Amino acid sequence: MQLSERKKKILQVVIDEYINTAMPVSSKMIVEKYLPTVSSATVRHELSSLEELGLLNQKHISGGRVPTATAYRLYIQELMKQYKLPKKLLLDIEENFTRTNLNIGNILSKVSEVISNLTEYTTIALTPTKRQERLTSILLGKCGERQALLVVITQNKIFRDKVIALDYDMTEEELYLAANFVTDIIRNKTVDEVQELTKYTLFQIGQYQMVMQAVMQALYAYLDTQEEDIVLAGVDKILQYPEYEDINEIKDFFAVLANKEKLINLVKDGEKEEKIQVKIGNLDTDSKMAQNCSIVTASYSIHGEQIGKFGVIGPVRMDYAKVIGILENVGKVLEQFIPDKNK
């Protein structure tokens, strides 16, 4: 959408003011505070033009204007100033992580809490998909005649143990050698990568093919049963915003949070190559319950391993510049505080 520089300036002013005050913005305020050299008549004309373009709404004939979802999208893409994180806020992020012994086990809840406190919005965290988990090793232990206990381990957890049938009665030493052989093949591969091993590769495994097939079956069973985890932080923070003084708006917001499948879709959907993604109200969702919400998501990877996806959810009148700035900086700080397992 092509806009004159003056239209862009006026639209930016309206959005910035509305984000800060939650009050409709009048031509008089724009002239007095931002454009003293431009006449009120000219500003009113520009506001009317922006309204015709679908970028502003006027709830009352004599009232000021408020941005539409389309305006927020244009604002983020072209008009929004980069948020410079105050040094004190950056120190607060580092201090929060310094006080906690961060590890994969507690990182979802801690990062969610930090982001929620800094942004003053509700935060959602979603664990990495199970297909992105990297395998570490397998263990085999004798548990009966022609039987062995198989344990498959990822970098984050022991996720599957099962008794497997053997073609012949293997000794403890043979089981140890088989486990080491298969571990060399699967180590540091994702679940997807292991499943994509060709039949030729499996054939090359020779006498340990039955062990590899058991690992594959364990992976299939794991993918069928494991659910993705969600962590919420700052759920009540939404109540401080005037958009949610209406009880029906509150009900719709909490209905979204209560629907795990809907939350997962809101956080996961989007272009994978984008580290920061923004979904704005009815522009990006067909869910009536979520049309008055926006969500900004960030995928965090530490030392090459994805630790999860985090979303900040709030009113469409969200302070996008601040939220995006905080999400970007939290990702940078995390890299410093989580040890690299490969070193």
Summary of the structure (lengths in Angstrom):
residues: 343
radius of gyration: 26.5
end to end distance: 49.7
largest distance: 92.5
contacts: 1016
relative contact order: 0.14
helix: 52%
strand: 20%
